């Protein structure tokens, strides 16, 4: 499968997951009105979880839908699932899904995790490049002994860089 076809399939999958999760929010809202106490709280927590999950998927779809995979998404949206909701996801939400929906959700979550990792890496690379080309930042780096030490260590580890300095 070529890259664009694969991206289109990923977008299609995530849009299907978004649609299902929107319907699930409606179901949890209705369920929450008929419950009290911890059970109602669990439904409200799931609604919050699903809304944040949808935001992440929408951010990815915006980046991927034209096939460019430009990694301009919002990392906060993609990775903003509250830690205290993870048990709800694994213990309450996933077991309630059909086999097909659970498989679809797992595939979409795998795409989301990989995308978030790629986006974080692209962001760090972008910041690194900016820092190494901005004279004001370079002056601050040179004034920071710990950073200069880290850079020196990296240069020593990469013989090509070290050889370039020795010439």
C-alpha positions in Angstrom: 0.0 0.0 0.0 1.4 3.4 -0.9 1.8 6.1 1.7 -1.2 8.2 0.6 -3.5 5.2 0.4 -2.4 4.2 3.9 -3.0 7.7 5.2 -6.5 7.7 3.6 -7.2 4.4 5.4 -6.0 5.9 8.7 -8.2 9.0 8.2 -11.2 6.8 7.4 -10.6 4.7 10.5 -10.2 7.7 12.8 -13.4 9.4 11.3 -15.3 6.2 12.0 -14.0 6.1 15.6 -14.9 9.8 16.1 -18.4 9.1 14.9 -18.9 6.1 17.1 -17.5 8.0 20.1 -19.9 10.9 19.5 -22.8 8.5 19.7 -21.3 6.9 22.8 -21.2 10.3 24.5 -24.9 10.6 23.8 -25.5 7.2 25.4 -23.4 8.0 28.4 -25.2 11.3 28.9 -28.5 9.6 28.8 -27.3 6.8 31.1 -25.9 9.4 33.6 -29.3 11.1 34.0 -30.7 7.8 35.3 -27.9 7.0 37.7 -26.5 8.5 41.0 -23.3 8.4 43.0 -20.3 6.6 41.7 -22.0 5.1 38.6 -23.2 8.5 37.5 -19.7 9.9 38.1 -18.2 7.1 36.1 -20.4 8.0 33.1 -19.5 11.7 33.4 -15.8 10.8 33.6 -16.2 8.6 30.4 -17.9 11.6 28.7 -14.9 13.8 29.5 -12.5 11.1 28.4 -14.3 10.6 25.1 -14.4 14.3 24.4 -10.7 14.6 24.9 -10.1 11.5 22.9 -12.1 12.9 20.0 -10.1 16.2 20.1 -6.9 14.2 19.7 -8.3 12.3 16.7 -9.6 15.4 15.1 -6.2 17.0 15.4 -4.6 14.1 13.7 -7.3 13.9 10.9 -6.7 17.6 10.2 -3.0 16.9 9.6 -3.5 13.7 7.6 -6.6 14.4 5.5 -4.7 15.9 2.6 -2.2 13.1 2.6 0.7 15.3 3.6 1.3 14.0 7.1 2.7 17.4 8.0 2.8 16.9 11.8 1.3 20.3 12.7 -1.2 18.8 15.1 -1.6 19.9 18.7 0.3 17.5 20.9 -1.7 18.6 23.9 -4.9 17.6 22.2 -3.5 14.3 21.1 -2.0 13.3 24.4 -4.3 15.1 26.8 -6.1 12.0 28.1 -6.1 12.4 31.9 -4.0 9.8 33.7 -6.9 9.1 36.1 -9.1 8.1 33.1 -6.8 5.4 31.9 -8.4 2.8 34.2 -11.8 3.9 32.9 -10.6 3.2 29.4 -9.2 -0.2 30.1 -11.5 -1.4 32.8 -14.8 0.2 31.9 -14.9 1.4 28.3 -13.0 -1.2 26.3 -14.8 -4.2 27.9 -18.1 -2.6 27.0 -17.3 -2.4 23.3 -18.1 -5.1 20.7 -15.2 -7.1 19.4 -15.2 -5.2 16.2 -15.3 -1.8 17.9 -12.6 -2.8 20.3 -10.3 -3.8 17.4 -11.1 -0.6 15.6 -10.4 1.5 18.8 -7.1 -0.4 19.3 -6.0 0.3 15.8 -6.9 4.0 16.1 -5.2 4.3 19.4 -2.0 2.8 17.9 -2.1 5.4 15.2 -2.7 8.1 17.7 0.2 7.0 19.9 2.6 6.8 16.9 1.5 10.1 15.6 2.0 11.8 19.0 5.5 10.3 19.2 6.3 11.5 15.7 4.9 14.9 16.4 6.8 15.3 19.7 10.0 14.3 17.9 9.4 16.7 15.0 8.8 19.5 17.5 12.0 18.8 19.4 13.9 18.7 16.1 12.4 22.0 15.1 13.3 23.7 18.4 16.8 22.3 18.1 17.3 23.6 14.6 16.0 27.0 15.7 18.3 27.1 18.7 21.3 26.3 16.6 20.6 29.0 14.0 19.5 31.9 16.3 22.5 33.9 17.4 20.8 35.0 20.6 20.1 31.4 21.6 23.6 30.3 20.6 25.1 32.9 23.0 22.9 31.6 25.8 23.9 28.0 25.0 27.6 28.9 25.0 27.0 30.6 28.4 25.5 27.4 29.8 28.3 25.0 30.7 25.9 22.0 31.1 24.6 22.4 27.6 28.0 22.9 26.1 29.1 19.7 27.8 26.2 17.8 26.4 26.9 19.1 22.9 30.6 18.3 23.3 29.7 14.8 24.4 27.5 14.3 21.4 30.2 15.5 19.0 32.7 13.1 20.6 30.3 10.3 20.0 29.9 11.1 16.3 33.3 10.7 14.6 32.2 12.6 11.5 31.5 15.7 13.6 34.6 15.3 15.7 36.7 15.0 12.5 35.1 18.1 11.0 36.1 20.1 14.1 39.7 18.8 13.9 40.2 19.9 10.3 
